Amino acid sequence: MKRDRVRRILSYYGSKIKLAPNYPQPKFDKIVEPFAGGAGYSCFHWYKKVELYDISHEVISAWDYLIKNRDQIPFLPVDFNHLDELVIPIGAKNLIGFNLNAASASICKIKSVWGRNNNSFWSRYLRKRIYEDSEKVKHWKSHCCRFDEIKTDEPATWFIDPPYQKNGFCYKFGSVGFDYNKLRSWIENLKGQIIVCGNNYDTWFEFDNEIGSKNQKKQDNIEMFSEIIK
Ligand SMILES: C[S@@+](CC[C@H](N)C(=O)[O-])C[C@H]1O[C@@H](n2cnc3c(N)ncnc32)[C@H](O)[C@@H]1O
């Protein structure tokens, strides 16, 4: 059965929304993203039981709002100068803030000059589009916590996409101080299908596949992944 994908919900730095079709198909009913960000892989496979986790409250409050308050989305403001002037729930602010600029690593407060005349940023058009797509994700669950606080006893498709070691410093919770050794040991205890992502500069994990997108071959950074089944 052909299912239309969920289009980009959060414009997020490092999002896998475009690359999602190039990763292995999920083999389990449940997808867990311990480093959810914009949840590009889950947006592509939205009809699965999806569990999103992220240490960032900005990220998870935006997903929570989308999942639990979708009926309010059509009433969110689009004409304003600064996010701080809006009297709306924090999750709604963060949903808007991640859509004011391209590929943000944290929320923005004002629209970029370019974003003001561009429908792919927060606008009436994008609000309607996100509202339509939110119907598909209303069965998802989202939680704000560290990856090592997630229950790992059940097999699932685990999509592991931590901050890049070299270029992942720009997130509020990024590569600086991140314990990649701890993550590698944690991954060893997971059961099911484990897809681990990184790029060619990452040394914490031995990746065996390059993502085969034509555009990315021209770039310096090459997206990599490994798939483990156990
Ligand atoms: C590369 S981004 C994920 C991008 C995502 N796959 C997408 O498609 O948009 C990495 C995410 O890891 C989160 N993060 C960083 N440290 C974390 C930790 N210890 N536990 C859970 N999440 C963490 C960051 O907040 C960030 O959202």
Ligand as a Chemical Component Dictionary entry (heavy atoms), coordinates in Angstrom:
data_LIG
# 
_chem_comp.id                   LIG 
_chem_comp.type                 NON-POLYMER 
_chem_comp.pdbx_formal_charge   0 
_chem_comp.three_letter_code    LIG 
# 
loop_
_chem_comp_atom.comp_id 
_chem_comp_atom.atom_id 
_chem_comp_atom.alt_atom_id 
_chem_comp_atom.type_symbol 
_chem_comp_atom.charge 
_chem_comp_atom.model_Cartn_x 
_chem_comp_atom.model_Cartn_y 
_chem_comp_atom.model_Cartn_z 
_chem_comp_atom.pdbx_ordinal 
LIG C1  C1  C 0  21.204 14.866 14.747 1  
LIG S1  S1  S 1  19.900 15.457 15.779 2  
LIG C2  C2  C 0  18.610 14.317 15.354 3  
LIG C3  C3  C 0  18.009 14.641 14.000 4  
LIG C4  C4  C 0  16.796 13.798 13.680 5  
LIG N1  N1  N 0  17.139 12.433 13.371 6  
LIG C5  C5  C 0  15.980 14.403 12.550 7  
LIG O1  O1  O 0  15.628 13.696 11.578 8  
LIG O2  O2  O -1 15.665 15.595 12.640 9  
LIG C6  C6  C 0  20.422 14.932 17.372 10 
LIG C7  C7  C 0  19.452 15.191 18.550 11 
LIG O3  O3  O 0  20.006 14.564 19.725 12 
LIG C8  C8  C 0  19.542 15.280 20.857 13 
LIG N2  N2  N 0  20.411 14.896 22.002 14 
LIG C9  C9  C 0  21.663 15.301 22.294 15 
LIG N3  N3  N 0  22.125 14.686 23.389 16 
LIG C10 C10 C 0  21.151 13.827 23.800 17 
LIG C11 C11 C 0  21.048 12.867 24.860 18 
LIG N4  N4  N 0  22.052 12.654 25.742 19 
LIG N5  N5  N 0  19.915 12.131 24.959 20 
LIG C12 C12 C 0  18.880 12.330 24.092 21 
LIG N6  N6  N 0  18.914 13.248 23.074 22 
LIG C13 C13 C 0  20.045 13.964 22.922 23 
LIG C14 C14 C 0  19.649 16.736 20.429 24 
LIG O4  O4  O 0  18.808 17.558 21.226 25 
LIG C15 C15 C 0  19.216 16.636 18.939 26 
LIG O5  O5  O 0  17.847 16.944 18.819 27 
# 
loop_
_chem_comp_bond.comp_id 
_chem_comp_bond.atom_id_1 
_chem_comp_bond.atom_id_2 
_chem_comp_bond.value_order 
_chem_comp_bond.pdbx_ordinal 
LIG C1  S1  SING 1  
LIG S1  C2  SING 2  
LIG S1  C6  SING 3  
LIG C2  C3  SING 4  
LIG C3  C4  SING 5  
LIG C4  N1  SING 6  
LIG C4  C5  SING 7  
LIG C5  O1  DOUB 8  
LIG C5  O2  SING 9  
LIG C6  C7  SING 10 
LIG C7  O3  SING 11 
LIG C7  C15 SING 12 
LIG O3  C8  SING 13 
LIG C8  N2  SING 14 
LIG C8  C14 SING 15 
LIG N2  C9  SING 16 
LIG N2  C13 SING 17 
LIG C9  N3  DOUB 18 
LIG N3  C10 SING 19 
LIG C10 C11 SING 20 
LIG C10 C13 DOUB 21 
LIG C11 N4  SING 22 
LIG C11 N5  DOUB 23 
LIG N5  C12 SING 24 
LIG C12 N6  DOUB 25 
LIG N6  C13 SING 26 
LIG C14 O4  SING 27 
LIG C14 C15 SING 28 
LIG C15 O5  SING 29 
# 
